[in-house]
């Protein structure tokens, strides 16, 4: 799922709330290890920079899955991945994030606007099955 917001960008200082559950995590995954960095669910925001010397588009991921050790944030070029511990459960959970604040603090991106938001699963590293349910994704200015 992706929602293109170029015609109506989100307010920079807004808050996103995701209601989700993770009935099945990808077996053998560990977000801290590149060769096994699969996520049952990733919430992502596409940022666009007006500065010419920076990459035009950048991706901020909130990755939900097993995290055994390692850094909480992984940054590679125009991608910044904030790893959130996700546990297998059929109970609904709520995650509240401030993408612009997190991008400034964890990624060093100060002047970007949000032009898209999306949800995805990622199991290409382990090839394992994963299951995630989303009840709601809301935005509050």
C-alpha positions as CSV (number, residue, x, y, z in Angstrom):
1,X,0.0,0.0,0.0
2,X,1.2,3.5,-0.8
3,X,-0.5,6.9,-0.7
4,X,0.9,9.6,-3.0
5,X,0.7,12.9,-1.2
6,X,2.6,15.2,-3.6
7,X,-0.5,17.2,-4.3
8,X,-1.4,17.5,-0.7
9,X,1.7,16.9,1.6
10,X,1.2,16.1,5.2
11,X,1.8,18.7,7.8
12,X,5.4,18.5,8.8
13,X,4.9,18.3,12.5
14,X,2.0,15.7,12.4
15,X,1.7,12.5,14.3
16,X,0.9,9.1,12.7
17,X,-0.9,6.4,14.7
18,X,-0.8,2.8,13.4
19,X,-3.1,0.1,14.9
20,X,-1.7,-3.3,14.1
21,X,-1.1,-6.9,15.2
22,X,1.5,-9.4,14.1
23,X,0.2,-12.9,14.2
24,X,3.3,-14.3,12.6
25,X,6.8,-12.9,12.4
26,X,9.2,-14.2,9.7
27,X,11.1,-17.2,11.2
28,X,14.8,-16.5,11.5
29,X,14.5,-12.8,11.0
30,X,16.6,-10.2,13.0
31,X,16.3,-6.6,11.9
32,X,19.8,-6.0,13.3
33,X,21.5,-8.4,10.9
34,X,21.6,-7.4,7.2
35,X,21.3,-11.0,5.9
36,X,18.2,-11.6,8.0
37,X,16.6,-8.1,8.2
38,X,13.0,-9.1,7.4
39,X,10.1,-7.3,8.9
40,X,6.5,-8.5,9.5
41,X,5.4,-4.9,8.9
42,X,7.1,-1.7,7.8
43,X,5.4,1.7,7.9
44,X,7.3,4.1,5.7
45,X,7.3,7.8,4.8
46,X,8.8,9.3,1.7
47,X,10.4,12.7,2.3
48,X,11.3,15.2,-0.4
49,X,14.1,17.7,0.0
50,X,14.2,21.1,-1.7
51,X,17.9,21.3,-1.3
52,X,19.8,20.6,-4.5
53,X,22.9,19.0,-2.9
54,X,20.9,16.3,-1.1
55,X,19.0,13.3,-2.6
56,X,15.7,14.5,-3.8
57,X,13.7,11.7,-2.1
58,X,14.5,9.9,1.2
59,X,12.8,6.9,2.9
60,X,12.1,6.7,6.6
61,X,11.1,3.2,7.7
62,X,9.6,2.0,11.0
63,X,10.3,-1.7,10.8
64,X,8.5,-4.1,13.2
65,X,10.0,-7.4,13.8
66,X,12.6,-9.3,15.8
67,X,15.5,-7.2,17.0
68,X,18.0,-9.1,19.1
69,X,20.9,-6.7,19.3
70,X,22.5,-4.0,17.3
71,X,21.7,-0.3,16.7
72,X,18.1,1.0,16.8
73,X,18.6,3.1,13.7
74,X,20.3,2.1,10.5
75,X,21.1,4.8,8.0
76,X,22.3,4.1,4.4
77,X,22.4,7.0,2.0
78,X,18.8,8.2,1.4
79,X,17.3,5.4,3.6
80,X,16.8,5.5,7.3
81,X,15.4,2.5,9.1
82,X,14.1,2.9,12.7
83,X,13.8,-0.6,14.1
84,X,11.0,-1.3,16.5
85,X,10.7,-4.5,18.4
86,X,7.7,-6.5,17.2
87,X,6.5,-9.6,18.9
88,X,4.1,-12.2,17.6
89,X,0.7,-11.5,18.9
90,X,-3.0,-11.5,17.9
91,X,-3.6,-8.6,20.3
92,X,-4.1,-5.2,18.7
93,X,-1.3,-2.7,19.4
94,X,-0.8,0.9,18.8
95,X,2.3,2.7,17.5
96,X,2.5,6.5,17.6
97,X,5.3,8.2,15.6
98,X,6.3,11.7,14.6
99,X,8.0,11.2,11.3
100,X,9.5,14.6,10.8
101,X,10.8,14.8,14.4
102,X,12.2,11.2,14.1
103,X,13.8,12.1,10.7
104,X,15.5,15.1,12.2
105,X,16.7,13.4,15.3
106,X,17.7,10.0,13.9
107,X,18.5,10.7,10.3
108,X,19.6,14.3,10.2
109,X,16.9,15.4,7.8
110,X,15.7,18.9,8.8
111,X,14.0,20.4,5.8
112,X,12.0,17.7,4.0
113,X,8.3,17.4,3.4
114,X,6.4,14.1,3.4
115,X,5.1,13.3,-0.1
116,X,4.0,9.6,0.4
117,X,3.2,7.1,3.1
118,X,3.0,3.4,2.8
119,X,2.9,-0.1,4.4
120,X,4.7,-3.2,3.4
121,X,6.0,-6.6,4.4
122,X,9.6,-7.6,3.8
123,X,10.6,-11.3,3.8
124,X,13.1,-11.4,0.9
125,X,16.1,-12.2,3.2
126,X,14.7,-15.3,5.0
127,X,12.0,-16.3,2.6
128,X,9.9,-17.0,5.6
129,X,6.1,-16.4,5.9
130,X,4.9,-13.4,7.8
131,X,1.5,-12.1,8.8
132,X,0.5,-8.6,9.8
133,X,-3.0,-7.0,10.2
134,X,-3.6,-3.3,10.1
135,X,-6.8,-1.9,11.6
136,X,-6.1,1.8,11.1
137,X,-3.5,4.3,10.0
138,X,-4.4,7.9,11.0
139,X,-2.6,11.2,10.8
140,X,-3.1,14.2,13.1
141,X,-1.7,17.6,12.4
